[in-house]
Amino acid sequence: MKPETLNFFDRVYEIVNQIPFGRVTSYGAIAKYLGAARSSRMVGYAMNGSKGKDVPAHRVVNRKGLLTGKHHFDGTNLMQQLLESEGIKVIDNQIQDFESVFWDPSKEL
């Protein structure tokens, strides 16, 4: 990978590490905060590449609160289980009361 790609990933990981327990954010919100609003897919690639790193990737979902990255977690429903262990209610891969648990880095950092 290109050095600027790795740098972008590291910047994504820094933000994801700041998502509070019991809160979630979206790929797009992270991309927008980084000044790359059209790079939500790159944020997703960063989350896919976070395996083995100490990054709470389970707290990053799509803009509608869907657990679109769940297939990148080991085990059945691990992403959902991690979210539920933080008090977030998930039904059919959809976070319930998404607005109330959504964390916007542009407003919080």
Backbone torsions as a table, in degrees:
resi	resn	phi	psi	omega
1	MET	NA	153.8	179.2
2	LYS	-71.7	146.9	179.1
3	PRO	-54.8	-37.7	-179.4
4	GLU	-67.9	-28.1	176.0
5	THR	-68.3	-45.6	178.7
6	LEU	-63.1	-39.3	177.9
7	ASN	-61.3	-42.8	177.8
8	PHE	-61.0	-45.8	179.4
9	PHE	-59.4	-45.0	179.5
10	ASP	-60.9	-38.8	178.3
11	ARG	-65.9	-39.3	176.4
12	VAL	-61.4	-46.3	-178.5
13	TYR	-61.7	-37.4	177.6
14	GLU	-60.0	-42.5	179.9
15	ILE	-69.5	-46.1	-178.7
16	VAL	-59.5	-36.2	178.4
17	ASN	-66.6	-14.0	179.4
18	GLN	-97.3	-4.4	177.7
19	ILE	-65.5	123.0	-178.2
20	PRO	-65.0	151.5	173.1
21	PHE	-53.2	133.5	177.7
22	GLY	80.9	12.3	178.6
23	ARG	-129.2	161.0	177.4
24	VAL	-136.1	162.2	172.3
25	THR	-138.8	178.6	-178.0
26	SER	-113.2	161.2	176.3
27	TYR	-56.9	-44.8	-178.1
28	GLY	-65.3	-37.7	179.5
29	ALA	-65.2	-37.1	177.5
30	ILE	-68.2	-46.1	179.7
31	ALA	-59.4	-44.7	179.7
32	LYS	-61.6	-43.8	179.3
33	TYR	-60.3	-35.7	-179.5
34	LEU	-80.8	2.2	179.4
35	GLY	77.9	20.6	-179.1
36	ALA	-131.2	59.6	-171.0
37	ALA	-53.3	-25.7	-178.4
38	ARG	-94.3	14.5	-174.7
39	SER	-111.3	30.0	-179.6
40	SER	-61.9	-32.2	178.1
41	ARG	-65.0	-36.9	177.1
42	MET	-64.8	-35.7	175.8
43	VAL	-63.1	-40.6	176.0
44	GLY	-61.0	-41.7	177.0
45	TYR	-62.3	-38.8	177.7
46	ALA	-62.4	-41.9	179.2
47	MET	-64.4	-39.8	177.5
48	ASN	-62.0	-34.4	-178.6
49	GLY	-86.5	4.7	-176.2
50	SER	-87.2	-2.7	-179.5
51	LYS	-57.6	131.5	-178.8
52	GLY	88.7	-7.6	176.6
53	LYS	-100.4	159.2	179.6
54	ASP	-87.4	71.3	-176.8
55	VAL	-128.4	125.6	179.7
56	PRO	-78.1	65.6	-176.4
57	ALA	-60.3	-21.6	179.8
58	HIS	-65.0	-16.0	-179.0
59	ARG	-87.6	5.7	179.6
60	VAL	-113.4	121.7	-176.1
61	VAL	-131.2	179.4	178.9
62	ASN	-80.6	176.2	-172.3
63	ARG	-65.3	-13.7	179.1
64	LYS	-103.1	1.6	-179.5
65	GLY	85.5	17.7	178.4
66	LEU	-87.3	144.7	-180.0
67	LEU	-83.3	66.9	-174.6
68	THR	-71.2	-20.4	-179.9
69	GLY	-95.4	9.5	-172.2
70	LYS	-61.7	-28.4	-178.2
71	HIS	-72.8	-6.9	177.4
72	HIS	-91.7	0.2	178.9
73	PHE	-100.2	142.2	176.8
74	ASP	-68.5	149.3	176.2
75	GLY	82.4	162.2	179.3
76	THR	-79.6	124.8	176.6
77	ASN	59.3	27.9	-178.5
78	LEU	-62.2	-41.8	179.7
79	MET	-59.4	-46.3	178.6
80	GLN	-62.2	-43.2	-179.5
81	GLN	-62.3	-41.3	178.6
82	LEU	-63.7	-43.0	178.5
83	LEU	-64.4	-44.1	-179.9
84	GLU	-65.3	-31.7	177.7
85	SER	-67.8	-16.3	176.6
86	GLU	-99.1	7.1	176.7
87	GLY	90.1	10.0	179.5
88	ILE	-91.8	127.2	-178.5
89	LYS	-87.4	129.6	-179.1
90	VAL	-127.4	127.6	175.2
91	ILE	-129.5	127.5	-179.3
92	ASP	51.0	48.5	178.4
93	ASN	62.9	18.1	-178.5
94	GLN	-121.1	125.9	176.4
95	ILE	-70.2	130.0	178.4
96	GLN	-85.2	147.5	-177.7
97	ASP	52.5	45.6	-174.9
98	PHE	-52.9	-43.5	-178.1
99	GLU	-60.3	-33.7	-176.4
100	SER	-77.5	-20.7	179.4
101	VAL	-108.6	-1.4	-178.8
102	PHE	-72.2	132.1	179.1
103	TRP	-114.7	119.6	-178.3
104	ASP	-102.0	111.1	-177.8
105	PRO	-60.7	-28.8	-179.0
106	SER	-70.4	-19.1	178.7
107	LYS	-102.7	-16.4	-173.9
108	GLU	-107.2	-22.4	-176.7
109	LEU	-105.0	NA	NA
